[in-house]
Amino acid sequence: MERRKPYQLVSREWKAENTVVTVNGCRIGDPSELVTIAGPCAVENREQIFTITEYLSKIGVRLIRGGAYKPRTSPYAFQGLKTEGLQLLRAAADKFNMAVVSEVMSVDRIEELCEYADVLQVGTRNMQNYPLLKALGKINKPVMLKRGMSSTVEEWLLAAEYILLGGNENVILCERGIRTFENATRNTLDLSVVPLVKTLSHLPVIVDPSQATGVRDLVPPMCYAAVAAGADGLIVEVHNQPEEALSDGAQSLYLDQFMAMTEKLRELGRLFGRYPDFDLFREHRPLRPETP
């Protein structure tokens, strides 16, 4: 007899059709779309975030990522600009008609993140922070739930269950690599979970090759592989000066490197019947005038 799954609301048995999370015109989970979220690991200053956001907007990217509160392994590492970082990120996104994706680290920061961000990201260290997950179930904004670095698929889906149980059905799952014995890369990107989870759950699944590999030159091929595996989208770290980045510069793509990757993603996406968001919006993206 097949063992009954411990999760319910996230399962295909509960909901057969795909959940589609719409953000700034992008339909994450729509089988005909491929959504790309891009931006720096951390917001560092006004010039940096405005330069990157403007570049990405001209390509047609609709969602900008950037950390304002940074959970770092070392207490001496850059911890983010906090509220100032969120304000800069929001200002850049508003000017170039983009949506904001940023990480929330604790329950007491949810209200602030909701003020500035359009999608709240739960990082790998907080995937099993159950008070945080319960609180995110009560908000009306999408949540991106990254897989824990040592978590099983079942644990990951049960974490999502906490959010749905609170009433928030707009959850996006993100595979970002898991910890294994291998140390040639930052983590081991488990692309097998993309088609697996899509059979188990109706929630959209995106992939983060930047955090998974930790190596800039490995990011594009892993993006292509993720698309072939059936990912609904990608989240990629991009920086205008990676060698001077305050956080994770070694895994951040140069702007022209990202541009070259989008050209291949465009071709690959069409091969699998998916149309990248930067294709859909490239020709009609009016820029907002800068706020005085």
N, C-alpha and C positions, 0 to 999 in steps of 0.2 A: 504494500500500500504506500502511495506517495505521501511523504511527510507534509503536513499542512504548513504553509508559510507563516511565520510569526508576524509579518506585516500584512496589512489589509488595504488601506487607502491608497498606497502607492502602487498596488499590484495591478496587473492586467485583468485579473479576475474581477476586481472592483470596477475598473474602467477600461474598456477595451480600446477606445480611440485614444490617439496621442494627445497629451496635454500640450497646448501651444501657448507660450508666454510671449506676449507682445510688448516690446519696449522700443519706443521711438520709431515705430514703423517696421521694425524687424520682428519676424515671427519665429521665435526660437522653438523648435520642435516641429515646424512645418516641414514635411518630407521633401518639399520642392525648394527650400531655402537653405543656405549655408551662411550662418552669422559669424562675423569676426569681431571680437572685442580686443582692442589693442591699446597700448599706452605704457608708460614707465612703471617699474616696480613701485617707486615712491615718488610723490610730488616733492620737488626739491626747492624750486623757486618759480617766480612768475614767468621769466623768460623761457625756462625749460618747458613748463607745461603748456604755455601758449604756442611755442614753436612746434611741439609734437602734435598738439591738437589740431592746429591749422593744417599741418601736413597730412594727417590722417583724414581730415574732413575733405580735402581736395581729392583724395583717392576715392572717397565714398563711404569710409567706415562710419558707422552711426553710434557706436558705443565706445567711450573712452574709459580705460581703467587707470587707477592710480591709488596708491596707498597713502593715507594720511596718518593712520595709526599702524605702526609696523611691529608685529610680534617677532622679535629677533632672538635667536639662540643665545647670542652674547649680549649681556647688559650694556656693553660698551659700544655696540653697533648703533648706527643711526636708527632712531626710534620713530621718525616721522615728524612732520610739522604740525600734526594734530589739527585743531580747528582751523588754523591758517591754511593748512594744506587742503582741507575740504572746501574752503572758500575760494581758493585759487582754482581748484579743479572745477568747481561749479561755474565760476566766472568764464573760464575757458570753454567749457562745454556749452554754456548759453550763447556765447558769441558765435560759435561755429555749429550750432544746432545739433549737438550731440547729447547723448544720455550718459550718466555717470554710474560706474560700477566701482564700489569701494568696500573695504573690509570693515566689519563690525566685530569688536573683540570682547565686548561685555554688555550685559543687560543695561547698564547705566549709560551706555553710549548709543542705544538704539534711536532715541528721540533725535539726537543730533545728526546721526547718519541719515535718518528719514528726511531731515530738512534739506540736506545737500545732495544725497545720492538717489538714483532711480532704481538701482539694484543693490541689495546688501549682500556682500560676500561673507560666508563663514569659512574661515581658513582651516587647514588640515588639523591644527592643534585644538581647534574648538569644535570639531565635528561631533564629539560626544559631550559637549558642554550642554547638558540637558536643560538647565534653567534658561540659557540663551535660546535654545531651540524652541522651547515652549513660548517664550516671549515673542519670538519671530513669527510664531503661528498666529499671533493676534494683530499683526500689522497688515496693511493693504498694499505692500510693495513686494515685488519679486525677491526671492532669496536664491543666491547661488551657493550650493552646498558642496564644498570640496571634500573629496574622500580623505579620510584620515591616513596618515603615512603608513600605518600598520593595520589598517582596518580591512575586514572581509567585506564582500559585497553585501552580505546580510546585515552586518552592522551599519553599513552606509545607508542602506534602504530603511532600516529601522530609525536612523537619525532623521531621515526625511519624513518618516511617519509622524514623528513628534510635531513637525511643523504643520503638516496637513491636518493632524488631529486638532490643532488649535484653530483651524478654519482658513489658513492661508494655503491655497492650492497652487500658487504660482512659484513652484520650486524648480530650479535647474540643477541637475547633477553635474559635477565636474570631476573628471579623472585627472589627477595631477601627479601620478607616479606613486609608487609604494617603496618602502624600505626593504631591501634584500641584502644578500651578502656582497653584491656587486658594488664596487666603489669607483669604477671608471666613469660613471655618470652620477649625477646628484641623487637621483632615484631611479627606479625601474618603471618605465612607462608601460602600464598594463592595458594595452589596446584591446585585448580579448574581452574586457568587461563592457566595451561599447555595444557590440551586438548582443552580448549576454544580458546586460541590464535592460536593453530595449525589448527583449522577450519577456522579462520579468515585470517590468514597470512601464507605465504610460508616460512617465516624466521625461523631458528632453535631457540629452546627455551631450556635454561638450568636453573638450580636451585641452589641457594646459601643457604643451610640450616644453615651455620655458622652465617651469619649476621641475618638470619631470626629468629633463636631461641636464640642466645647468650648463649646457655647452651651446653657444650661439650657432655654430655650424650644423648642429644636429636638429635645431628647431624646424627649419623648412621641411626636411624629409619626413619628420615625425608628423608635421601638419598634413602632408600629403597622405601619409599612412592612416591618419585619423579619419580623413574624409573617406578613404576607401573602406574603412571599417564601419562607416555609417554614422559618424559623429554629426550632431546637429549644428555644431559650431566650434569655434576655437577661441582661446584667450591667449594672447601673445604679448610678451614684453618687448617694447620698442623704446629706443632712446636716441636723442639727437647727438649725444656724446657718450656712448657706453663706457669708454675708457675712463671717464671722469664721474660716472654714476656713483651715488652714495649708497646704492643698494643693488646688488645682483647685476652689475654691469656685464659680467662674463656671459650671461645668458640672454642679454638684451640685443635684439637685432638693430643694426643701423637702419636709418630711414630708407635709404636706397635698397638695402637688402630686403626690407619688408615689401617695398614696391615690387621688386623682382618676384618675390614669393606670391604676391597677389595675382600676377599674370598667370602663373602656373596653376594656382588655385582656381582661377576662372576656367581654365581649360579642363582641369580635373573634375571640378564641380559639375560641369555640363555633361561629362562622361557618365556621371552617376545620377544625372537628373536633378542636380541641385544648382541653384543660381545664387552666387554670392551676393550678399547685401551691397557690396561696393559696386556691383554691376547694376543693381536695381535703382540706386539712388545717385549715381555719379552725375547724371545730366541735369538734375533739378534739385540743387542744394543751395538755396539762397543763404547768404551769410548775414547774421544779425549785425547791425551797427554796434561799434564798441560803446559800452556804457561810459558816459563822461566821468 
